[in-house]
Amino acid sequence: MTGENDIVLIYLEDKPLAFARIEDISADYKPGWNHVKMLLLQIPLQTVTWILRDAYIDGASFTMDGKKMQLEKIVCPEEPEIPEEPDIPKAKQEPGQATGTKVISLSDFKKK
């Protein structure tokens, strides 16, 4: 069920319109209806309050001013698993000694 602090995608006539975060859901005086306060995630930010049934909040289609609307709860996709690199044994080295480096003395370049 979609609830407070969930992100929803608002569809208008089956086309994505905007993302919104549900801020508050409170019961209306009519049984089965709710006041749904949403923060529209666009510039500029604005809040809207729609009166919707539970089924509409959970994704059922409804109409507003004769236009088909729908809310779809957005779920964060899982991150793909990154395969672990095989353990490659590192060459033993003394502390403070870098591997594969060569020290060049600047005194070798001094003019004599």
N, C-alpha and C positions, 0 to 999 in steps of 0.2 A: 504494500500500500504506500502511496505517496504521502509524505508528511512534511512537517516543518523542517526547514533548512535543506530540503531536497532541491536539486536543479531540474527544471523541466524545459523541454523544447516546445514552444507554442507553434501549432500549425494553423494556417489560414487557407482554406480551400485546398487541403492536402499538400501545401507547400510550406517549408519551414519559414517562420517569421522572425522569432527572437527567442533568446534564452531568458529564463527568469528563475529566481530563487524564491521558494515559498517561505514567507516570513511568518505568517500566522494563519491558522485555520480555527475559526470559531463558529459555533452553531447559530443558525438563523432562527427567527421566531417560528418559521414554518418547519415542521418536522421533515427530516431528510435532506435539508438544504444547509449549506455552510457559506460563511463569508471567508473567501480565500484572498489574503493580502499577499501580493507578489512584488518583488523588486525586479524590474526589467533590467537586464544586464546589457545595457546599450548606453550610448552617449547622447544626451545627458541621461543620468540615472533617473528613474521615476518609479513610483509605486502605483499599483492599481489594486482595486479590490473587486473581485468578481463574486457573484452569488452562484454557487455550483452544487450539484448533488455529489455524493461520494463517488458514484460511478464515473462522473466526468473528471474528477480529480485523479482517478486511477486510470484514465486513458480512453474512456468511451467518447465517441463523437457527440457534439452538441452544436447548436446554432446560436449565433449572436447577430442580430440585425439581418437575419436571413442568410448569413454566411456560415459555412461549415467550419467548426473549430475543433481542436483536439490538443490535449496536453500529453506529452510523452516524458516519463521519468528518465533522466539520464544517469547511467551507471558508469563509473570510471572503468575504462577497459583495463584488463590485467596486463602487466608488463610481460613481454616475452622473456622466457628464461634464457639467460646468456650462458652458453656452455663454458664450463670451467676449463682453464688452460691446464694442460698436464704439468705436473711438478717437474721442473728441469733442475737437476742438481747443480748448484753453483760451485764454481771452483773455489777451493779454500784460499783465502787471502788474509794477509795480516791486517790488523786494525790500522786504518788510516791510509791503506794502499788501495788505489783505484785500479780496477781491472782494465787492461787494454789501453792504458795511457802511457805516454812517453814524456819525460821531463826534458825540456830544452833549456839549457843554461844560456842566459842572456850575455854572460861574460864571453861566450864563444863568438858573439857578434861584435864585440868591441873592436874598434880600430886600434891597431898597435903602432 
